[in-house]
Amino acid sequence: MMRRAPPTMALPGPIPETRHDWKTIQTLLPYLWAWKGRVLFALACLLLAKLTNVAVPMVFKDIIDTFTVPGVDKLQQAVLLVPLGLLAAYGALRFSTVLFTELREIFFARVTQRAVRTITLQVFEHLHSLSLRFHLDRQTGGLTRDIERGTRSIGSLISYTLYSILPTLVEIALVLGILAYRYDRDFTLITGTTLTIYVIFTIVVTNWRTVLRREVNELDSAANVRAVDSLINFETVKYFNNERWEHDRYDEQMQKWEAAQIRSQISLSWLNLGQSLIIAAGVTLMMWRAAGGVAAGNMTVGDIVLVNAFLIQLYMPLNHLGVLYREIRQSLTDIERMFGLLDKNREIQDAPDARPLFPPGESGPCEVEFENVGFAYEANRQILFDVNFKVGAGKTVAVVGHSGSGKSTLARLLFRFYDTTSGSVKINGSDLRALQQASVRAAIGIVPQDTVLFNDTIFYNIQYGRPTAPREEVIAAAQAAHIHDFIERLPEGYNTRVGERGLKLSGGEKQRVAIARALLKNPPILIFDEATSALDSKTEKAIQAQLEQVAVGRTTLIIAHRLSTVMNADEILVLDAGRIVERGAHRTLLEHGGLYSQMWALQQQENEVSV
């Protein structure tokens, strides 16, 4: 059977054509200037290293000239005319060049790594502060690759500029000054013209190559997105026997990446050829002019050695100017992309005068109220309409309804993952928008419908509810969630790793871990969002009794599909298409004969059939 061609996948977040290189540099500088003492010392070492580097050929010239003075015996010259101090100075300058270079790197290493660490933590913290809407839309593979490239590029940018470009510019200025002072202006003119042509050619060609390089990076990110997405959904791939399909989709992206990479490599070869031609022409003209000076008696052999040494010292780093310029531009692009994450708007953030729900170190009963709440994920997709209900302190309210009626949205609004479109959500009479998010979320524990675990041990995942909890309390929470015995039967017990997103555990086992985690948090407000949906009937009944016991004295919101789990709630709300259509106790709603009664009858029939 022939497979249809894989669909084309959009590239993740291309960089806009308008670049902001100076803005990126201005954003980066404060992180470096925080260590201004080390920065200034490193720059001083850089200048001293270049001064000694330029002085080496000049001392070597004097040594050569001393040996080539006409009419004197060479051995006599060596013994009598070559000052020992000159030879010592030559060796000292050679060593000093390396000494100051390494001192610069030693003192600047902390600056670079601390800047990388600070920025990475800032990006990480900012991503956690962004709204759920951002994280639902993100492409994890492309996002992680952007952060990885951005943090790596900070070190690269500093290395290329401070260790390569800036030293080269300083050396060029020193050499041109020496040539202008000691020799005819032809030498300065040839050197300056050659460097100018070289730099212009390099920038023009590299700008062309930057477009190709950017395409390579975007295709690389797109391929990474496909690979990560496929591996995360490993089980789904296996269920539908689509390994070849995933292979073809990944290969489609890799073929585009391969073609772009080849174009980029060929353009690099043309750049290298052009640079070599310009350098060869400049060196030839300089040596021709120096040889003419020696023949005319205006220059010595030492002068030829000096000019040649200067040219070698200048052109050796310039050989890599194209690579350096390209990498600097690419580093700026990658850093700009990462800084772009910091510019993402925090849709949900604390007001300047936001206050904590409780004073530090205190807690207490909570009353939750939804007052005329309307909400829409998108402007043309209204989810909730004028929802009004109150969960008294220590009371239990259940929300039931068909799938898509907006039940889980209530939990998201209570956690303030989103702000209401209209109306307000209140705790103890205070609008959530007037409270600090951290204090609100600290007061709420949830057992979500879709339990996702960290790729760590069972113990870590339970303890995550309260990371400072001692082992005894973690085990007690596991026992309350009826998962302790199962864990004890595992070869590694609580140290068993659960795999990516907890895939090594069954749905019911993951849900019981989530229940244990919520119980360990011990909050005044509990949310059970289909908390027992993945459990068998026997385990569900046992845990349901435990949950009801835990809910005593706590403000509890139960979101459920199985009506048998909410029979004992103080009040039951029936949600239909985003509106509360019925409310009351279990018995009252059955007697009413409305939607709740119909749902109850249907589920009872399903239970009888399953038996």
C-alpha positions as CSV (number, residue, x, y, z in Angstrom):
1,M,0.0,0.0,0.0
2,M,1.4,3.4,-1.0
3,R,1.7,6.0,1.7
4,R,0.7,9.5,0.9
5,A,3.4,12.2,1.2
6,P,3.9,13.5,4.7
7,P,2.3,16.9,5.3
8,T,4.5,19.9,5.3
9,M,5.3,21.2,8.8
10,A,5.6,24.9,9.5
11,L,9.0,26.1,10.7
12,P,9.1,27.1,14.3
13,G,9.3,30.8,15.0
14,P,11.5,32.2,12.2
15,I,13.6,35.2,13.1
16,P,12.1,38.4,11.6
17,E,14.0,40.1,8.9
18,T,14.4,43.2,11.1
19,R,17.5,42.5,13.2
20,H,18.3,44.3,16.4
21,D,22.0,43.5,16.9
22,W,22.8,46.6,18.9
23,K,19.7,46.2,21.0
24,T,20.8,42.6,21.7
25,I,24.3,43.8,22.7
26,Q,22.9,46.5,24.9
27,T,20.7,43.9,26.6
28,L,23.8,41.6,27.2
29,L,26.2,44.3,28.4
30,P,24.7,44.8,31.9
31,Y,25.3,41.1,32.7
32,L,29.0,41.5,31.8
33,W,29.4,44.9,33.4
34,A,28.3,43.5,36.7
35,W,31.9,42.3,36.9
36,K,33.5,45.5,35.6
37,G,36.7,45.0,37.6
38,R,37.4,41.7,35.9
39,V,36.3,43.2,32.5
40,L,38.7,46.1,32.8
41,F,41.6,43.9,33.9
42,A,40.9,41.6,31.0
43,L,40.9,44.5,28.5
44,A,44.2,45.7,30.0
45,C,45.7,42.2,29.6
46,L,44.4,42.2,26.0
47,L,46.2,45.5,25.2
48,L,49.4,44.4,26.9
49,A,49.3,41.1,25.0
50,K,49.1,42.9,21.7
51,L,51.8,45.4,22.6
52,T,54.2,42.6,23.4
53,N,53.1,40.7,20.3
54,V,53.9,43.6,18.1
55,A,57.2,44.2,19.9
56,V,58.5,40.7,19.1
57,P,59.1,41.2,15.4
58,M,60.7,44.6,16.1
59,V,63.2,43.0,18.5
60,F,63.8,40.2,16.0
61,K,64.5,42.8,13.3
62,D,67.2,44.3,15.5
63,I,68.7,40.9,16.1
64,I,68.8,40.1,12.3
65,D,70.3,43.5,11.5
66,T,73.0,43.0,14.1
67,F,74.0,39.8,12.5
68,T,74.0,41.3,9.0
69,V,76.2,44.4,9.5
70,P,78.8,44.3,6.7
71,G,82.5,43.9,7.3
72,V,82.4,42.2,10.7
73,D,83.2,38.6,11.5
74,K,80.0,36.8,12.3
75,L,81.4,35.1,15.5
76,Q,82.7,38.4,16.7
77,Q,79.3,39.9,16.0
78,A,77.6,37.2,18.0
79,V,80.0,37.7,21.0
80,L,80.5,41.4,20.9
81,L,77.6,43.1,19.2
82,V,74.5,41.2,20.2
83,P,73.5,42.5,23.6
84,L,72.4,39.7,25.8
85,G,69.6,41.9,27.0
86,L,68.2,42.0,23.4
87,L,68.0,38.2,23.3
88,A,66.5,38.1,26.8
89,A,63.9,40.7,25.8
90,Y,63.0,38.6,22.8
91,G,62.3,35.6,24.9
92,A,60.5,37.7,27.6
93,L,58.2,39.3,25.0
94,R,57.4,35.9,23.5
95,F,56.4,34.6,27.0
96,S,54.6,37.8,27.9
97,T,52.3,37.5,24.9
98,V,51.1,34.2,26.1
99,L,51.1,35.3,29.8
100,F,48.8,38.3,29.2
101,T,46.5,36.3,26.9
102,E,46.0,33.5,29.4
103,L,45.5,36.1,32.3
104,R,42.8,37.7,30.2
105,E,41.0,34.4,29.8
106,I,41.5,33.4,33.4
107,F,40.0,36.6,34.8
108,F,37.2,36.7,32.2
109,A,36.1,33.1,32.5
110,R,33.9,33.8,35.6
111,V,32.3,36.8,33.8
112,T,31.3,34.7,30.9
113,Q,30.0,31.7,32.8
114,R,28.2,33.8,35.4
115,A,26.5,35.8,32.6
116,V,25.4,32.5,30.9
117,R,24.1,31.1,34.2
118,T,22.2,34.3,35.1
119,I,20.6,34.7,31.7
120,T,19.7,31.0,31.5
121,L,18.0,31.1,35.0
122,Q,16.2,34.3,34.0
123,V,14.8,32.7,30.8
124,F,13.9,29.5,32.8
125,E,12.1,31.6,35.4
126,H,10.3,33.7,32.8
127,L,9.1,30.6,30.9
128,H,7.5,29.3,34.2
129,S,5.8,32.7,34.7
130,L,4.2,32.6,31.3
131,S,0.5,31.7,30.9
132,L,-0.8,28.2,30.2
133,R,-1.9,29.5,26.8
134,F,1.8,30.0,25.8
135,H,2.8,26.5,27.0
136,L,-0.1,24.9,25.1
137,D,1.0,26.6,21.9
138,R,4.7,26.0,22.3
139,Q,6.8,23.5,20.4
140,T,9.0,21.9,23.0
141,G,11.8,20.7,20.7
142,G,12.2,24.1,19.0
143,L,12.0,26.0,22.3
144,T,14.7,23.9,24.0
145,R,17.0,24.2,21.0
146,D,16.5,28.0,20.9
147,I,17.5,28.2,24.6
148,E,20.5,25.8,24.1
149,R,21.8,27.8,21.1
150,G,21.2,31.1,22.8
151,T,23.1,30.2,26.0
152,R,26.0,28.6,24.0
153,S,26.1,31.7,21.8
154,I,26.8,34.1,24.7
155,G,30.1,32.4,25.4
156,S,30.8,32.2,21.6
157,L,30.1,35.9,21.1
158,I,32.3,37.0,24.0
159,S,35.0,34.6,22.8
160,Y,34.9,35.8,19.2
161,T,34.8,39.5,20.1
162,L,37.1,39.7,23.1
163,Y,39.6,37.0,22.1
164,S,39.6,37.4,18.3
165,I,38.0,40.5,16.7
166,L,39.0,43.1,19.3
167,P,42.7,41.9,19.6
168,T,42.9,41.9,15.8
169,L,41.6,45.5,15.6
170,V,44.1,46.6,18.2
171,E,46.9,44.9,16.4
172,I,46.0,46.3,13.1
173,A,46.0,49.8,14.6
174,L,49.4,49.3,16.2
175,V,50.9,47.8,13.0
176,L,49.6,50.6,10.7
177,G,50.9,53.1,13.2
178,I,54.4,51.5,13.2
179,L,54.4,51.2,9.4
180,A,53.4,54.9,9.0
181,Y,56.1,56.0,11.4
182,R,59.0,54.0,10.2
183,Y,58.5,53.4,6.5
184,D,57.2,55.0,3.3
185,R,53.5,55.6,3.1
186,D,53.2,52.9,0.4
187,F,53.4,50.2,3.0
188,T,50.6,51.7,5.0
189,L,48.6,52.3,1.9
190,I,49.0,48.7,0.6
191,T,48.2,47.2,4.1
192,G,45.2,49.5,4.7
193,T,43.8,48.9,1.2
194,T,44.3,45.2,1.4
195,L,42.6,45.0,4.8
196,T,39.7,47.3,3.6
197,I,39.0,45.1,0.5
198,Y,39.3,42.0,2.6
199,V,36.8,43.2,5.2
200,I,34.3,44.5,2.7
201,F,34.4,41.3,0.7
202,T,34.1,39.2,3.9
203,I,31.1,41.2,5.2
204,V,29.3,41.2,1.8
205,V,29.7,37.4,1.3
206,T,29.1,36.6,4.9
207,N,25.8,38.5,4.9
208,W,24.7,36.4,2.0
209,R,25.8,33.3,3.9
210,T,23.9,34.4,7.0
211,V,20.7,34.0,5.2
212,L,21.7,30.4,4.2
213,R,22.9,29.7,7.8
214,R,19.6,31.0,9.3
215,E,17.7,28.7,7.0
216,V,19.9,25.8,8.2
217,N,19.1,26.6,11.8
218,E,15.4,26.9,11.2
219,L,15.3,23.6,9.4
220,D,17.4,22.1,12.2
221,S,14.8,23.3,14.8
222,A,11.9,22.0,12.7
223,A,13.6,18.6,12.4
224,N,14.2,18.6,16.2
225,V,10.5,19.5,16.8
226,R,9.4,16.5,14.7
227,A,11.9,14.1,16.4
228,V,11.0,15.2,20.0
229,D,7.3,15.2,19.2
230,S,7.5,11.7,17.8
231,L,9.5,10.3,20.7
232,I,7.2,11.9,23.3
233,N,4.3,10.1,21.6
234,F,6.2,6.8,21.3
235,E,3.3,4.7,22.4
236,T,0.9,6.3,19.9
237,V,3.4,5.6,17.1
238,K,3.5,2.0,18.1
239,Y,-0.3,1.7,18.5
240,F,-0.8,2.7,14.8
241,N,2.3,1.0,13.4
242,N,3.5,4.3,12.0
243,E,7.2,3.9,12.5
244,R,7.9,4.2,8.8
245,W,5.5,7.2,8.6
246,E,7.5,9.0,11.3
247,H,10.7,8.0,9.6
248,D,9.5,9.5,6.3
249,R,8.3,12.7,8.0
250,Y,11.6,13.2,9.8
251,D,13.6,12.3,6.7
252,E,11.6,14.9,4.7
253,Q,12.8,17.6,7.1
254,M,16.3,16.2,7.2
255,Q,16.5,16.3,3.3
256,K,15.7,20.0,3.4
257,W,18.3,20.5,6.1
258,E,20.9,18.5,4.1
259,A,20.3,20.7,1.0
260,A,20.6,23.9,3.0
261,Q,23.7,22.7,4.7
262,I,25.3,21.9,1.3
263,R,24.5,25.3,0.0
264,S,26.0,26.8,3.1
265,Q,29.2,24.8,2.8
266,I,29.7,25.6,-0.9
267,S,29.3,29.3,-0.1
268,L,32.0,29.0,2.6
269,S,34.4,27.6,0.0
270,W,33.8,30.6,-2.3
271,L,34.4,32.9,0.7
272,N,37.7,31.2,1.6
273,L,38.9,31.4,-2.0
274,G,38.2,35.1,-2.3
275,Q,39.9,35.9,1.0
276,S,43.0,33.9,0.0
277,L,43.3,35.8,-3.3
278,I,43.1,39.2,-1.6
279,I,45.6,38.2,1.0
280,A,48.0,36.7,-1.5
281,A,47.8,39.9,-3.6
282,G,48.5,42.1,-0.6
283,V,51.5,40.0,0.6
284,T,53.0,40.0,-2.9
285,L,52.8,43.8,-3.2
286,M,54.3,44.3,0.3
287,M,57.2,42.0,-0.3
288,W,57.8,43.5,-3.8
289,R,58.0,47.0,-2.2
290,A,60.2,45.8,0.6
291,A,62.6,44.0,-1.7
292,G,62.8,47.2,-3.8
293,G,63.7,49.1,-0.6
294,V,66.5,46.7,0.2
295,A,67.9,46.9,-3.3
296,A,67.9,50.7,-3.1
297,G,69.6,50.6,0.2
298,N,66.7,52.2,2.1
299,M,65.8,49.1,4.0
300,T,67.7,46.3,5.7
301,V,67.1,42.5,5.7
302,G,65.7,43.0,9.1
303,D,63.1,45.3,7.7
304,I,62.0,42.6,5.3
305,V,61.7,40.2,8.2
306,L,59.8,42.8,10.2
307,V,57.3,43.6,7.4
308,N,56.8,39.9,6.7
309,A,56.3,39.1,10.4
310,F,53.7,41.9,10.6
311,L,51.9,40.6,7.6
312,I,51.8,37.1,9.0
313,Q,50.6,38.3,12.4
314,L,47.8,40.3,10.7
315,Y,46.6,38.0,8.0
316,M,46.6,34.8,10.1
317,P,43.7,35.9,12.3
318,L,42.1,37.6,9.3
319,N,42.0,34.3,7.6
320,H,39.2,33.4,10.0
321,L,37.5,36.8,9.8
322,G,34.7,35.4,7.6
323,V,34.1,32.6,10.1
324,L,34.3,35.0,13.0
325,Y,32.0,37.5,11.4
326,R,29.5,34.9,10.5
327,E,29.6,33.3,13.9
328,I,29.2,36.6,15.6
329,R,26.2,37.4,13.5
330,Q,24.8,34.0,14.1
331,S,25.5,34.3,17.9
332,L,23.6,37.6,17.9
333,T,20.8,35.9,16.0
334,D,20.6,33.1,18.5
335,I,20.9,35.4,21.5
336,E,18.2,37.7,20.1
337,R,16.0,34.7,19.7
338,M,16.5,33.7,23.3
339,F,16.0,37.2,24.5
340,G,12.8,37.2,22.5
341,L,11.5,34.6,25.0
342,L,12.1,37.2,27.7
343,D,10.0,39.6,25.7
344,K,7.0,37.2,25.7
345,N,4.2,38.9,27.5
346,R,3.2,37.5,30.9
347,E,-0.5,37.3,30.3
348,I,-1.1,36.5,33.9
349,Q,1.0,38.5,36.4
350,D,0.6,39.9,39.9
351,A,-0.7,43.4,40.3
352,P,1.8,45.8,41.8
353,D,-0.2,45.9,45.0
354,A,-1.1,42.2,45.1
355,R,-1.1,40.8,48.6
356,P,-0.8,37.2,49.9
357,L,-3.9,35.1,50.6
358,F,-2.6,34.5,54.2
359,P,0.1,36.2,56.3
360,P,3.5,34.3,56.0
361,G,3.5,31.0,57.8
362,E,-0.3,31.1,58.4
363,S,-3.2,29.2,56.8
364,G,-6.9,28.8,57.5
365,P,-10.3,27.9,56.0
366,C,-11.2,29.2,52.6
367,E,-14.4,30.1,50.9
368,V,-14.4,30.0,47.1
369,E,-16.8,32.0,45.0
370,F,-17.4,32.2,41.2
371,E,-19.3,35.4,40.6
372,N,-20.9,36.0,37.2
373,V,-17.9,34.3,35.5
374,G,-17.7,34.3,31.8
375,F,-14.7,33.0,29.9
376,A,-13.4,32.4,26.4
377,Y,-10.1,30.8,25.3
378,E,-10.6,32.6,22.0
379,A,-12.7,35.6,21.3
380,N,-15.1,33.6,19.1
381,R,-15.2,30.5,21.4
382,Q,-17.1,31.3,24.6
383,I,-16.7,28.5,27.2
384,L,-18.5,29.7,30.3
385,F,-21.6,31.9,30.6
386,D,-22.5,33.8,33.8
387,V,-21.4,31.1,36.2
388,N,-22.4,31.7,39.8
389,F,-21.7,29.4,42.7
390,K,-20.1,29.4,46.1
391,V,-18.1,26.7,47.9
392,G,-18.3,27.4,51.6
393,A,-15.4,26.9,53.9
394,G,-15.1,23.2,54.7
395,K,-17.9,22.3,52.2
396,T,-17.8,20.1,49.1
397,V,-19.3,21.2,45.8
398,A,-19.3,18.9,42.8
399,V,-19.6,19.9,39.1
400,V,-20.9,17.4,36.6
401,G,-21.8,17.5,33.0
402,H,-21.0,16.1,29.6
403,S,-17.5,16.3,28.1
404,G,-16.8,19.8,26.8
405,S,-19.2,21.5,29.1
406,G,-16.5,23.6,30.7
407,K,-15.9,21.7,34.0
408,S,-12.1,21.6,33.9
409,T,-12.0,25.2,32.9
410,L,-13.3,26.0,36.4
411,A,-10.2,24.5,37.9
412,R,-7.9,26.4,35.6
413,L,-9.6,29.7,36.5
414,L,-9.3,28.9,40.2
415,F,-5.6,28.3,39.8
416,R,-5.5,31.5,37.8
417,F,-3.9,29.9,34.7
418,Y,-6.2,32.3,32.9
419,D,-8.1,35.5,33.9
420,T,-11.9,35.6,33.6
421,T,-13.3,37.3,30.5
422,S,-16.1,38.7,32.8
423,G,-17.0,38.4,36.4
424,S,-14.5,37.3,39.1
425,V,-13.2,34.3,41.0
426,K,-12.8,35.0,44.7
427,I,-11.2,33.3,47.7
428,N,-12.4,34.6,51.1
429,G,-14.0,37.5,49.4
430,S,-10.8,38.7,47.6
431,D,-10.6,38.7,43.8
432,L,-7.8,36.4,42.6
433,R,-6.4,39.3,40.6
434,A,-5.8,41.2,43.9
435,L,-3.8,38.3,45.4
436,Q,-0.3,37.0,44.8
437,Q,-0.5,33.9,42.5
438,A,2.1,32.0,44.5
439,S,0.0,32.3,47.7
440,V,-3.2,31.2,45.9
441,R,-1.6,28.2,44.3
442,A,0.0,27.2,47.6
443,A,-3.5,27.0,49.1
444,I,-4.8,24.6,46.5
445,G,-4.1,20.9,45.9
446,I,-5.3,19.2,42.8
447,V,-5.6,15.7,41.4
448,P,-5.7,16.4,37.6
449,Q,-7.6,14.3,35.1
450,D,-4.4,13.8,33.0
451,T,-1.6,13.0,35.5
452,V,1.9,13.7,34.1
453,L,4.8,12.7,36.2
454,F,8.5,13.7,36.2
455,N,11.0,11.2,34.8
456,D,12.3,10.4,38.3
457,T,11.5,8.1,41.2
458,I,8.1,7.4,42.6
459,F,9.3,8.9,45.9
460,Y,10.3,12.1,44.2
461,N,7.0,12.4,42.4
462,I,5.0,12.0,45.6
463,Q,7.3,14.3,47.6
464,Y,6.9,16.9,44.9
465,G,3.6,17.9,46.6
466,R,5.8,19.2,49.5
467,P,9.5,18.9,48.7
468,T,10.6,19.4,52.3
469,A,8.3,16.6,53.6
470,P,10.1,13.8,55.5
471,R,10.1,10.2,54.2
472,E,7.5,9.1,56.9
473,E,4.9,11.6,55.6
474,V,5.6,10.6,52.0
475,I,4.9,7.0,52.9
476,A,1.8,8.0,54.9
477,A,0.4,9.9,51.9
478,A,1.1,6.8,49.7
479,Q,-0.7,4.6,52.1
480,A,-3.7,7.0,52.2
481,A,-3.8,6.8,48.3
482,H,-3.7,3.0,48.4
483,I,-0.5,2.8,46.4
484,H,2.1,1.9,49.2
485,D,1.6,-1.8,48.9
486,F,2.1,-1.7,45.1
487,I,5.3,0.3,45.6
488,E,6.7,-2.1,48.2
489,R,6.3,-5.0,45.8
490,L,8.5,-3.3,43.2
491,P,12.1,-4.4,43.1
492,E,13.4,-0.9,43.8
493,G,10.4,0.2,45.9
494,Y,10.1,4.0,46.2
495,N,13.3,4.4,44.1
496,T,11.6,3.0,41.0
497,R,11.9,5.4,38.1
498,V,8.6,6.1,36.4
499,G,9.9,7.0,32.9
500,E,9.1,9.9,30.6
501,R,5.8,11.5,31.8
502,G,5.3,8.4,34.0
503,L,4.7,6.0,31.1
504,K,6.1,3.0,33.1
505,L,3.1,3.2,35.3
506,S,-0.5,2.4,34.4
507,G,-3.2,5.1,34.3
508,G,-4.5,4.0,37.7
509,E,-1.1,3.9,39.3
510,K,-0.3,7.4,38.0
511,Q,-3.6,8.7,39.4
512,R,-2.9,7.2,42.8
513,V,0.6,8.9,42.8
514,A,-1.2,12.2,42.0
515,I,-3.6,11.6,44.9
516,A,-0.8,10.9,47.3
517,R,1.0,14.1,46.0
518,A,-2.1,16.2,46.7
519,L,-2.6,14.7,50.1
520,L,1.0,15.4,51.0
521,K,0.6,19.0,50.1
522,N,-2.1,19.3,52.7
523,P,-3.8,22.4,51.4
524,P,-7.0,24.1,52.6
525,I,-8.6,23.8,49.1
526,L,-8.8,20.6,47.2
527,I,-9.7,20.0,43.5
528,F,-10.5,16.5,42.3
529,D,-10.7,16.7,38.5
530,E,-11.9,13.2,37.5
531,A,-9.6,12.0,40.3
532,T,-10.7,8.3,40.1
533,S,-11.5,8.1,36.4
534,A,-8.6,5.7,35.7
535,L,-9.2,3.3,38.6
536,D,-11.1,0.1,38.8
537,S,-14.4,0.0,40.7
538,K,-12.9,-1.7,43.8
539,T,-10.0,0.7,44.1
540,E,-12.2,3.6,43.3
541,K,-14.6,2.8,46.2
542,A,-11.7,2.5,48.6
543,I,-10.0,5.7,47.5
544,Q,-13.3,7.5,47.3
545,A,-13.9,6.8,51.0
546,Q,-10.4,8.1,51.7
547,L,-10.9,11.2,49.6
548,E,-14.2,12.0,51.4
549,Q,-12.4,11.6,54.7
550,V,-9.6,13.9,53.6
551,A,-12.1,16.4,52.3
552,V,-13.6,16.8,55.8
553,G,-12.9,20.3,57.0
554,R,-11.5,21.4,53.6
555,T,-13.0,23.4,50.8
556,T,-13.4,20.9,48.0
557,L,-14.3,21.2,44.4
558,I,-15.0,17.9,42.7
559,I,-15.2,17.7,38.9
560,A,-16.5,14.4,37.8
561,H,-18.1,12.4,35.1
562,R,-19.1,9.4,37.2
563,L,-22.0,10.6,39.3
564,S,-21.5,7.9,41.9
565,T,-18.4,9.7,43.1
566,V,-20.3,12.9,44.0
567,M,-23.4,11.6,45.7
568,N,-22.3,12.9,49.1
569,A,-21.4,16.4,48.0
570,D,-23.1,19.2,49.8
571,E,-24.1,20.7,46.5
572,I,-24.0,19.4,42.9
573,L,-23.9,21.7,39.9
574,V,-24.9,20.4,36.5
575,L,-23.0,22.3,33.8
576,D,-24.2,22.2,30.2
577,A,-22.6,24.1,27.4
578,G,-20.9,26.5,29.8
579,R,-24.0,27.2,31.9
580,I,-25.3,25.9,35.2
581,V,-28.6,24.4,34.4
582,E,-29.3,22.6,37.7
583,R,-28.1,22.6,41.2
584,G,-28.9,20.9,44.5
585,A,-28.2,17.8,46.5
586,H,-28.1,14.3,44.9
587,R,-31.5,13.2,46.1
588,T,-33.1,16.6,45.2
589,L,-31.7,16.5,41.6
590,L,-33.0,12.9,41.1
591,E,-36.4,13.9,42.2
592,H,-36.3,16.9,39.9
593,G,-36.1,14.6,36.9
594,G,-33.9,16.9,34.8
595,L,-30.5,16.5,33.1
596,Y,-28.9,15.1,36.2
597,S,-31.6,12.4,36.6
598,Q,-31.1,11.4,32.9
599,M,-27.3,11.1,33.3
600,W,-27.8,9.1,36.5
601,A,-30.2,6.7,34.8
602,L,-27.9,6.3,31.8
603,Q,-24.9,5.5,34.0
604,Q,-26.9,3.0,36.0
605,Q,-27.8,1.2,32.8
606,E,-24.2,1.1,31.7
607,N,-23.1,-0.3,35.1
608,E,-25.7,-3.1,34.8
609,V,-24.6,-4.0,31.3
610,S,-20.9,-4.0,32.4
611,V,-21.8,-6.4,35.2
